[in-house]
Amino acid sequence: MSFLANTPVEKMTGPYARRWWALLVLCLSLLITVMANTSLIVAAPDMTTDLGLSSSDLQWVVDSYTVPYAALMLVLGAIGDKYSRRGALVLGLLIFAGGSVMGSLVDETALVIVARAIMGVGAAVVMPATLSLVVATFPRSERAKAITAWAATSGVAVAVGPLVSGWLLEDHAWGSTFLINVPIAVLAVFGALALVPPSRAEGMGRIDYVGGLLSIVTVGSLIYAAIEGPHSGWGVGPVTAAVVAGVGLLAFVAWELRHPQPMLDVRKFALRPFSGSMLAVMFFFFGMFAVIYYSTQFLQFVLGYGALDTGVRLLPLGGAVFLGSAVTGVFAPKLGVRVMAVTGMAIGTAGMFLLTQIDKGSTYGDFLVPLMMLGLALGLAISPATDTIMGSFPESELGVGGGVNDTALELGGALGIAVLGSLLGTAYRDELTDLVGNRLPAEAMETAKDSVGAGLAVAQRVAQDPSAGPQQAQAAVDAVHQAFAHGVAQTSLIGGIIMAAGTLIVLAVLPGRRAFAKQSAEPGAGTTANETATAREHTGATR
């Protein structure tokens, strides 16, 4: 038996024998790209101290990964379709590993941002390639199960990232959280060559690079505006970016409607299964990423858990993802995408509303149930929605389909952290001002209002001031804790309202099973393989 998997999927006469091993490699590749986002949240305090990061610096250390990641996935997915999906996976892993090595070695803020951006480019190649290869490698009868495993991996990575990061930070510097990616990426490269069969779109024409460029400009400008506007104020830069995003979107739609071979056939958005599933993915990750963002800060800064302890306490979220995925595998073929997606979103929304009860005296137990509800919700909702999105694309556009799904995921997450993170910061600053008033020097007060970490650093300086005393220092710590808890509660209320609105929108847009059956009359109309078969069995629908 050859070490390399050389037979292309398109030339196989039956199902690929080692497809489940190939799925393991693809899930491993996906795991590190998602972990790169969540692991940094736990490492942020050490990086802030070591590099002297301001709040704005930290924002861009986090988001320099997100901007290229979200903006490039559609184009790079199409390139993978045309030339080689496995080749794209391997190249993306190598780029990701190179950025990780750089990030582990540098000690300047600007260079860390560059390293994260390189990792983001690599992730933008890897993520759509993994999903397109899953769909290309598995027969239709098994795709729903494979996509469920892929989606579950994405959810588990949200919890595993902080755990691995925390474990490393016990004995190593923050650079280790970058370096750990390298051996995993190298292992995935060898695994891809040995176990993942080559795949590419047959008969694909020229790539619509103009449409691709417009999509990059639109998504990139939108994310930049969403990050900078709420954080730094709506000055010339963010407003210009928002205008560019709007104009770019109109130009993209107009171009794609006229192009004979568009990068993305925007007419798909008229299909309710497709558009409803896209909205479900976007709204859900809007809430999920934001909750992880501020929950980890509360566990570390308010409850005083170390990095490893914080990671361990996020593990129930990962376990709940597996539970939700198992339930979805059983009930999605019977109940349909609409029921599973809306049920999942409703549970996630309820979990976010529970976080409105957080106050200064809250413990880890007050976070445990909401986190488990979010994990269960992710397992229930995301894999049926992803399966529907991928089912909307023909075999020749699987990379594009993966790019579209992953763009919705990453765009939702980026907007969640940007919008709800900004609301959190505003609520924290306002509450701290009300609590402390003029009892701190103006300069110290401005520093304390920057973030919860900065506020605790100011309180520590107060404790070291002989003229202040321990009681005043403790009062400052209590004020910071109370202000941040207030911010979490207020942000969860707004986030819960947005999630609830999103749930109602998805409920209205996604059709019921009868409408799914009607739309399944055309290939790639947006119905999952399992649901199409079940709908035909009960309604008599035919191709």
Secondary structure per residue as TSV (DSSP state, phi and psi in degrees):
chain	resnum	aa	ss	phi	psi
A	1	M	-	360.0	130.6
A	2	S	-	-69.0	144.7
A	3	F	S	-63.2	-39.0
A	4	L	S	-87.3	143.6
A	5	A	-	-84.4	99.7
A	6	N	-	-100.2	-20.6
A	7	T	S	-81.0	118.5
A	8	P	-	-62.6	149.0
A	9	V	G	-56.9	-37.7
A	10	E	G	-65.8	-20.3
A	11	K	G	-102.2	1.7
A	12	M	-	-79.1	140.4
A	13	T	S	-89.3	-13.5
A	14	G	S	-146.4	-177.2
A	15	P	-	-59.7	142.7
A	16	Y	-	-65.7	127.2
A	17	A	T	-64.2	-35.4
A	18	R	T	-103.8	32.4
A	19	R	H	-66.4	-31.9
A	20	W	H	-73.5	-32.2
A	21	W	H	-67.7	-38.8
A	22	A	H	-61.6	-39.5
A	23	L	H	-61.1	-38.3
A	24	L	H	-60.5	-42.5
A	25	V	H	-64.9	-43.0
A	26	L	H	-65.7	-38.8
A	27	C	H	-68.8	-35.8
A	28	L	H	-63.9	-41.0
A	29	S	H	-64.1	-41.7
A	30	L	H	-64.7	-39.5
A	31	L	H	-55.0	-47.9
A	32	I	H	-72.9	-28.3
A	33	T	H	-70.6	-35.4
A	34	V	H	-77.3	-39.0
A	35	M	H	-59.6	-31.6
A	36	A	H	-60.9	-25.9
A	37	N	H	-81.6	-49.9
A	38	T	H	-78.9	-29.7
A	39	S	H	-67.1	-30.6
A	40	L	H	-68.2	-28.0
A	41	I	H	-60.1	-40.2
A	42	V	H	-74.1	-33.7
A	43	A	H	-79.4	-11.1
A	44	A	H	-56.9	-43.4
A	45	P	H	-58.9	-43.2
A	46	D	H	-65.3	-41.0
A	47	M	H	-64.8	-40.7
A	48	T	H	-61.2	-43.5
A	49	T	H	-68.8	-45.4
A	50	D	H	-70.3	-41.7
A	51	L	H	-95.4	-6.9
A	52	G	T	64.7	44.5
A	53	L	-	-74.0	135.9
A	54	S	-	-80.2	172.5
A	55	S	H	-60.0	-39.8
A	56	S	H	-66.8	-40.9
A	57	D	H	-59.8	-47.1
A	58	L	H	-62.4	-38.9
A	59	Q	H	-57.5	-41.8
A	60	W	H	-82.1	-24.1
A	61	V	H	-62.4	-40.7
A	62	V	H	-70.8	-48.1
A	63	D	H	-87.7	-11.3
A	64	S	H	-64.9	-21.9
A	65	Y	H	-78.0	-38.1
A	66	T	H	-72.8	-40.8
A	67	V	H	-61.0	-55.8
A	68	P	H	-67.0	-32.7
A	69	Y	H	-56.9	-51.4
A	70	A	H	-76.4	-37.8
A	71	A	H	-73.2	-28.9
A	72	L	H	-98.9	-11.4
A	73	M	H	-61.7	-38.9
A	74	L	H	-63.4	-48.5
A	75	V	H	-66.4	-45.8
A	76	L	H	-69.6	-28.7
A	77	G	H	-65.2	-39.6
A	78	A	H	-66.7	-40.4
A	79	I	H	-63.3	-41.0
A	80	G	H	-61.6	-40.0
A	81	D	H	-57.3	-44.6
A	82	K	H	-74.6	-42.4
A	83	Y	H	-103.2	-52.0
A	84	S	-	-176.6	118.7
A	85	R	H	-70.9	-41.1
A	86	R	H	-68.1	-39.3
A	87	G	H	-60.8	-39.8
A	88	A	H	-63.5	-41.5
A	89	L	H	-60.1	-48.0
A	90	V	H	-64.6	-46.1
A	91	L	H	-61.3	-43.5
A	92	G	H	-62.0	-40.8
A	93	L	H	-63.4	-38.6
A	94	L	H	-68.5	-40.6
A	95	I	H	-63.5	-43.9
A	96	F	H	-60.4	-44.3
A	97	A	H	-64.2	-39.9
A	98	G	H	-62.0	-43.5
A	99	G	H	-64.3	-35.5
A	100	S	H	-66.2	-41.9
A	101	V	H	-60.6	-46.0
A	102	M	H	-59.8	-44.8
A	103	G	H	-62.2	-30.6
A	104	S	H	-77.5	-17.8
A	105	L	H	-101.9	-28.1
A	106	V	-	-81.3	159.3
A	107	D	-	-137.6	25.5
A	108	E	S	-123.0	142.0
A	109	T	H	-56.4	-46.4
A	110	A	H	-61.3	-39.1
A	111	L	H	-73.0	-33.5
A	112	V	H	-63.5	-41.6
A	113	I	H	-62.1	-42.5
A	114	V	H	-62.7	-44.1
A	115	A	H	-61.0	-42.8
A	116	R	H	-64.0	-37.1
A	117	A	H	-65.3	-40.2
A	118	I	H	-62.6	-42.9
A	119	M	H	-60.6	-37.8
A	120	G	H	-63.5	-38.8
A	121	V	H	-62.9	-45.6
A	122	G	H	-60.6	-42.5
A	123	A	H	-64.0	-33.8
A	124	A	H	-67.7	-23.0
A	125	V	H	-83.5	-42.0
A	126	V	H	-69.2	-48.0
A	127	M	H	-64.0	-49.9
A	128	P	H	-66.4	-29.1
A	129	A	H	-65.5	-40.3
A	130	T	H	-61.9	-44.8
A	131	L	H	-70.1	-40.4
A	132	S	H	-66.1	-35.8
A	133	L	H	-70.7	-34.5
A	134	V	H	-59.1	-49.3
A	135	V	H	-67.8	-39.4
A	136	A	H	-69.6	-33.0
A	137	T	H	-83.4	-29.0
A	138	F	S	-99.2	141.0
A	139	P	-	-66.1	158.9
A	140	R	H	-56.1	-33.8
A	141	S	H	-67.8	-18.9
A	142	E	H	-114.0	-3.3
A	143	R	H	-63.7	-40.0
A	144	A	H	-59.8	-41.4
A	145	K	H	-65.3	-43.0
A	146	A	H	-65.1	-41.7
A	147	I	H	-68.3	-33.7
A	148	T	H	-61.8	-42.1
A	149	A	H	-64.4	-40.3
A	150	W	H	-62.8	-46.9
A	151	A	H	-66.3	-38.1
A	152	A	H	-63.8	-37.8
A	153	T	H	-61.1	-42.3
A	154	S	H	-60.5	-40.7
A	155	G	H	-71.4	-41.4
A	156	V	H	-64.3	-35.7
A	157	A	H	-60.6	-30.2
A	158	V	H	-59.7	-36.7
A	159	A	H	-88.8	-35.2
A	160	V	H	-71.0	-34.4
A	161	G	H	-54.2	-54.0
A	162	P	H	-62.0	-33.0
A	163	L	H	-65.7	-49.9
A	164	V	H	-62.9	-43.6
A	165	S	H	-61.0	-44.4
A	166	G	H	-63.9	-39.5
A	167	W	H	-62.0	-43.6
A	168	L	H	-66.7	-39.5
A	169	L	H	-71.8	-11.1
A	170	E	T	-62.1	-37.5
A	171	D	T	-128.1	-1.7
A	172	H	S	-133.4	165.2
A	173	A	-	-77.0	170.0
A	174	W	T	-61.7	-22.5
A	175	G	T	-61.1	-24.0
A	176	S	H	-64.9	-27.0
A	177	T	H	-70.2	-20.7
A	178	F	H	-82.1	-46.3
A	179	L	H	-66.4	-28.3
A	180	I	T	-61.9	-22.9
A	181	N	H	-68.2	-27.7
A	182	V	H	-65.6	-54.5
A	183	P	H	-62.5	-33.3
A	184	I	H	-66.8	-41.8
A	185	A	H	-64.8	-41.9
A	186	V	H	-63.7	-43.6
A	187	L	H	-59.6	-41.4
A	188	A	H	-66.3	-35.3
A	189	V	H	-62.2	-50.0
A	190	F	H	-63.8	-39.2
A	191	G	H	-63.0	-39.5
A	192	A	H	-63.3	-43.5
A	193	L	H	-67.7	-33.3
A	194	A	H	-87.0	-30.7
A	195	L	H	-121.6	-23.5
A	196	V	S	-95.2	119.7
A	197	P	-	-73.3	150.4
A	198	P	-	-61.3	151.2
A	199	S	-	-156.4	139.3
A	200	R	-	-155.2	161.8
A	201	A	-	-76.4	132.9
A	202	E	T	-89.2	133.4
A	203	G	T	71.4	20.4
A	204	M	-	-74.9	133.7
A	205	G	-	-79.6	-161.3
A	206	R	-	-67.1	144.6
A	207	I	-	-75.1	137.6
A	208	D	-	-79.7	82.3
A	209	Y	H	-70.7	-29.1
A	210	V	H	-64.4	-47.4
A	211	G	H	-61.0	-38.5
A	212	G	H	-62.8	-42.8
A	213	L	H	-64.1	-40.9
A	214	L	H	-64.5	-36.3
A	215	S	H	-67.7	-38.0
A	216	I	H	-63.8	-47.1
A	217	V	H	-61.8	-43.8
A	218	T	H	-65.2	-53.3
A	219	V	H	-68.0	-43.7
A	220	G	H	-61.1	-44.3
A	221	S	H	-66.6	-39.0
A	222	L	H	-62.7	-45.9
A	223	I	H	-66.8	-40.7
A	224	Y	H	-59.8	-45.7
A	225	A	H	-63.8	-40.5
A	226	A	H	-66.4	-31.8
A	227	I	H	-79.8	-51.1
A	228	E	H	-77.5	-36.6
A	229	G	H	-59.3	-59.6
A	230	P	H	-65.3	-31.3
A	231	H	H	-81.4	-45.7
A	232	S	H	-109.2	-2.8
A	233	G	-	99.4	151.4
A	234	W	S	-85.3	73.8
A	235	G	-	-87.5	-161.0
A	236	V	H	-61.9	-44.7
A	237	G	H	-60.9	-57.6
A	238	P	H	-62.4	-38.9
A	239	V	H	-65.0	-43.8
A	240	T	H	-59.9	-43.8
A	241	A	H	-62.2	-39.5
A	242	A	H	-64.8	-40.1
A	243	V	H	-65.5	-44.3
A	244	V	H	-60.2	-40.6
A	245	A	H	-62.1	-43.2
A	246	G	H	-65.0	-46.6
A	247	V	H	-64.7	-41.1
A	248	G	H	-61.8	-39.2
A	249	L	H	-63.9	-45.3
A	250	L	H	-62.2	-41.9
A	251	A	H	-66.3	-39.8
A	252	F	H	-62.1	-47.7
A	253	V	H	-62.4	-45.4
A	254	A	H	-61.7	-42.7
A	255	W	H	-66.5	-45.7
A	256	E	H	-65.8	-33.8
A	257	L	H	-66.8	-28.6
A	258	R	H	-95.7	-20.2
A	259	H	-	-76.3	135.8
A	260	P	S	-68.0	-29.3
A	261	Q	S	-130.8	74.7
A	262	P	-	-67.5	153.4
A	263	M	S	-58.8	-43.6
A	264	L	S	-139.9	121.7
A	265	D	-	-72.9	100.0
A	266	V	G	-67.9	-11.4
A	267	R	G	-64.7	-18.6
A	268	K	G	-60.7	-27.2
A	269	F	G	-68.5	-12.8
A	270	A	G	-78.7	-14.4
A	271	L	S	-82.3	118.1
A	272	R	H	-62.6	-38.2
A	273	P	H	-60.4	-41.3
A	274	F	H	-68.5	-53.4
A	275	S	H	-66.5	-37.8
A	276	G	H	-64.9	-39.7
A	277	S	H	-68.3	-39.2
A	278	M	H	-60.1	-44.4
A	279	L	H	-64.9	-37.9
A	280	A	H	-61.8	-46.4
A	281	V	H	-61.8	-45.6
A	282	M	H	-66.4	-48.4
A	283	F	H	-64.9	-39.4
A	284	F	H	-65.8	-46.4
A	285	F	H	-73.8	-20.6
A	286	F	H	-55.8	-47.8
A	287	G	H	-77.9	-42.0
A	288	M	H	-60.6	-51.2
A	289	F	H	-64.2	-37.6
A	290	A	H	-65.3	-43.6
A	291	V	H	-62.5	-43.9
A	292	I	H	-61.2	-39.8
A	293	Y	H	-59.4	-48.4
A	294	Y	H	-93.1	-19.4
A	295	S	H	-67.9	-42.6
A	296	T	H	-63.7	-36.2
A	297	Q	H	-66.5	-40.1
A	298	F	I	-64.4	-44.1
A	299	L	I	-61.9	-38.0
A	300	Q	I	-81.9	-51.8
A	301	F	I	-83.4	-35.1
A	302	V	I	-93.8	-47.5
A	303	L	S	-86.1	-12.3
A	304	G	-	78.3	18.5
A	305	Y	-	-73.0	145.0
A	306	G	-	-74.3	176.6
A	307	A	H	-60.9	-45.2
A	308	L	H	-66.8	-43.8
A	309	D	H	-60.1	-37.9
A	310	T	H	-64.1	-45.1
A	311	G	H	-60.9	-41.9
A	312	V	H	-62.1	-38.0
A	313	R	H	-76.0	-7.5
A	314	L	T	-94.0	-7.7
A	315	L	H	-60.7	-36.2
A	316	P	H	-56.4	-29.0
A	317	L	H	-61.0	-45.3
A	318	G	H	-63.8	-41.0
A	319	G	H	-62.3	-37.6
A	320	A	H	-67.4	-32.5
A	321	V	H	-60.8	-45.1
A	322	F	H	-61.4	-41.8
A	323	L	H	-61.9	-47.8
A	324	G	H	-61.6	-38.5
A	325	S	H	-65.7	-39.6
A	326	A	H	-64.1	-41.6
A	327	V	H	-64.1	-42.0
A	328	T	H	-61.2	-42.1
A	329	G	H	-59.0	-31.1
A	330	V	H	-84.0	-43.5
A	331	F	H	-98.2	-23.2
A	332	A	H	-58.3	-44.2
A	333	P	H	-63.5	-25.0
A	334	K	H	-90.4	-37.3
A	335	L	H	-101.3	-24.3
A	336	G	-	95.9	165.3
A	337	V	H	-65.0	-41.6
A	338	R	H	-59.3	-47.9
A	339	V	H	-63.2	-45.7
A	340	M	H	-68.1	-45.1
A	341	A	H	-65.1	-46.1
A	342	V	H	-68.7	-39.7
A	343	T	H	-61.1	-46.0
A	344	G	H	-60.2	-45.6
A	345	M	H	-65.0	-36.5
A	346	A	H	-65.8	-40.8
A	347	I	H	-65.6	-43.0
A	348	G	H	-62.4	-39.8
A	349	T	H	-63.4	-42.7
A	350	A	H	-62.8	-38.9
A	351	G	H	-61.6	-40.1
A	352	M	H	-67.7	-39.8
A	353	F	H	-63.4	-31.2
A	354	L	H	-61.4	-30.0
A	355	L	G	-72.6	-7.7
A	356	T	G	-71.0	-11.6
A	357	Q	G	-88.5	-0.6
A	358	I	-	-66.4	134.7
A	359	D	-	-142.4	-174.9
A	360	K	T	-59.8	-29.9
A	361	G	T	-89.7	4.1
A	362	S	-	-66.8	151.7
A	363	T	-	-117.9	-179.4
A	364	Y	T	-59.1	-34.1
A	365	G	H	-58.2	-28.8
A	366	D	H	-73.2	-17.9
A	367	F	H	-96.9	-22.6
A	368	L	H	-60.3	-51.5
A	369	V	H	-64.6	-47.2
A	370	P	H	-58.2	-40.4
A	371	L	H	-65.3	-41.0
A	372	M	H	-67.0	-35.8
A	373	M	H	-65.0	-40.0
A	374	L	H	-65.9	-40.6
A	375	G	H	-64.1	-45.2
A	376	L	H	-59.8	-42.9
A	377	A	H	-62.4	-41.5
A	378	L	H	-61.5	-45.7
A	379	G	H	-61.7	-35.8
A	380	L	H	-72.9	-42.7
A	381	A	H	-93.2	-38.7
A	382	I	H	-76.9	-41.7
A	383	S	H	-66.2	-41.3
A	384	P	H	-62.9	-38.1
A	385	A	H	-66.0	-42.8
A	386	T	H	-64.4	-41.9
A	387	D	H	-59.9	-40.1
A	388	T	H	-67.0	-43.3
A	389	I	H	-60.3	-48.3
A	390	M	H	-66.2	-32.0
A	391	G	H	-69.4	-10.5
A	392	S	T	-83.9	-5.8
A	393	F	S	-116.6	141.7
A	394	P	-	-70.5	169.2
A	395	E	G	-58.7	-29.1
A	396	S	G	-76.5	-8.1
A	397	E	G	-126.1	30.1
A	398	L	H	-66.5	-36.2
A	399	G	H	-64.2	-40.5
A	400	V	H	-63.4	-43.0
A	401	G	H	-59.6	-44.5
A	402	G	H	-62.4	-39.1
A	403	G	H	-64.7	-39.0
A	404	V	H	-66.0	-47.4
A	405	N	H	-60.2	-45.9
A	406	D	H	-72.5	-29.5
A	407	T	H	-65.7	-42.2
A	408	A	H	-60.6	-43.3
A	409	L	H	-61.5	-52.1
A	410	E	H	-72.1	-36.3
A	411	L	H	-64.2	-43.2
A	412	G	H	-61.0	-45.0
A	413	G	H	-63.4	-43.2
A	414	A	H	-63.7	-43.3
A	415	L	H	-67.1	-36.4
A	416	G	H	-62.5	-48.2
A	417	I	H	-65.7	-40.6
A	418	A	H	-68.3	-50.9
A	419	V	H	-73.3	-53.6
A	420	L	H	-72.6	-30.8
A	421	G	H	-63.9	-37.5
A	422	S	H	-67.8	-42.4
A	423	L	H	-62.2	-38.7
A	424	L	H	-60.2	-46.7
A	425	G	H	-62.8	-40.6
A	426	T	H	-66.2	-45.2
A	427	A	H	-63.6	-40.2
A	428	Y	H	-62.6	-46.5
A	429	R	H	-64.2	-44.0
A	430	D	H	-64.5	-43.4
A	431	E	H	-67.6	-39.7
A	432	L	H	-65.2	-39.2
A	433	T	H	-61.6	-42.3
A	434	D	H	-66.0	-36.4
A	435	L	H	-77.1	-41.2
A	436	V	H	-92.9	-36.8
A	437	G	T	61.6	-128.4
A	438	N	T	-101.7	19.9
A	439	R	S	-79.0	-7.9
A	440	L	S	-115.9	150.6
A	441	P	-	-57.4	149.6
A	442	A	H	-55.2	-43.2
A	443	E	H	-65.6	-43.3
A	444	A	H	-65.1	-36.8
A	445	M	H	-65.5	-42.0
A	446	E	H	-62.5	-39.3
A	447	T	H	-65.1	-44.5
A	448	A	H	-62.3	-32.8
A	449	K	T	-76.1	-10.4
A	450	D	T	-66.9	-41.5
A	451	S	-	-166.7	167.4
A	452	V	H	-64.9	-36.6
A	453	G	H	-63.8	-42.2
A	454	A	H	-65.6	-38.0
A	455	G	H	-62.1	-41.2
A	456	L	H	-69.7	-32.9
A	457	A	H	-65.1	-39.3
A	458	V	H	-64.3	-42.0
A	459	A	H	-61.8	-35.9
A	460	Q	H	-65.9	-38.5
A	461	R	H	-66.9	-35.5
A	462	V	H	-62.3	-40.4
A	463	A	H	-63.6	-29.8
A	464	Q	H	-85.4	-6.2
A	465	D	-	-86.2	117.5
A	466	P	T	-59.5	-28.0
A	467	S	T	-79.6	-11.3
A	468	A	T	-93.1	-58.2
A	469	G	-	94.8	160.2
A	470	P	H	-64.7	-32.2
A	471	Q	H	-66.1	-41.9
A	472	Q	H	-67.5	-37.1
A	473	A	H	-64.7	-43.3
A	474	Q	H	-65.1	-36.2
A	475	A	H	-62.7	-38.7
A	476	A	H	-66.5	-42.1
A	477	V	H	-61.9	-45.5
A	478	D	H	-60.6	-39.2
A	479	A	H	-65.3	-42.2
A	480	V	H	-63.6	-45.7
A	481	H	H	-61.2	-45.0
A	482	Q	H	-65.4	-39.7
A	483	A	H	-65.3	-40.8
A	484	F	H	-70.8	-40.4
A	485	A	H	-60.4	-41.4
A	486	H	H	-60.2	-42.6
A	487	G	H	-62.2	-41.6
A	488	V	H	-62.0	-45.1
A	489	A	H	-63.8	-45.9
A	490	Q	H	-66.2	-41.3
A	491	T	H	-65.8	-39.1
A	492	S	H	-64.8	-33.6
A	493	L	H	-64.5	-49.0
A	494	I	H	-64.8	-43.4
A	495	G	H	-62.0	-40.2
A	496	G	H	-63.5	-39.0
A	497	I	H	-64.2	-42.9
A	498	I	H	-63.8	-43.7
A	499	M	H	-63.9	-39.6
A	500	A	H	-63.9	-43.2
A	501	A	H	-61.9	-41.6
A	502	G	H	-62.5	-38.7
A	503	T	H	-62.5	-43.1
A	504	L	H	-66.6	-37.5
A	505	I	H	-64.0	-46.3
A	506	V	H	-62.7	-39.9
A	507	L	H	-59.2	-39.6
A	508	A	H	-74.5	-34.6
A	509	V	H	-83.0	-46.9
A	510	L	S	-65.3	130.4
A	511	P	-	-80.0	162.7
A	512	G	-	-76.8	-175.3
A	513	R	H	-65.9	-35.3
A	514	R	H	-65.0	-42.0
A	515	A	H	-67.6	-36.5
A	516	F	H	-58.2	-43.5
A	517	A	H	-62.0	-39.7
A	518	K	H	-65.1	-43.0
A	519	Q	H	-73.1	-19.4
A	520	S	T	-74.2	-2.8
A	521	A	T	-66.4	-21.8
A	522	E	S	-108.2	136.4
A	523	P	T	-60.2	139.5
A	524	G	T	68.1	26.0
A	525	A	S	-83.0	2.3
A	526	G	S	107.8	26.3
A	527	T	-	-115.2	138.5
A	528	T	-	-68.9	156.3
A	529	A	H	-59.7	-46.5
A	530	N	H	-64.2	-41.8
A	531	E	H	-70.0	-37.3
A	532	T	H	-60.2	-46.6
A	533	A	H	-63.1	-44.2
A	534	T	H	-66.6	-41.4
A	535	A	H	-63.5	-39.2
A	536	R	H	-67.1	-37.9
A	537	E	H	-60.8	-37.1
A	538	H	H	-93.5	-19.7
A	539	T	H	-117.3	-11.4
A	540	G	-	79.4	13.8
A	541	A	-	-66.4	142.8
A	542	T	-	-130.2	160.9
A	543	R	-	-79.0	360.0
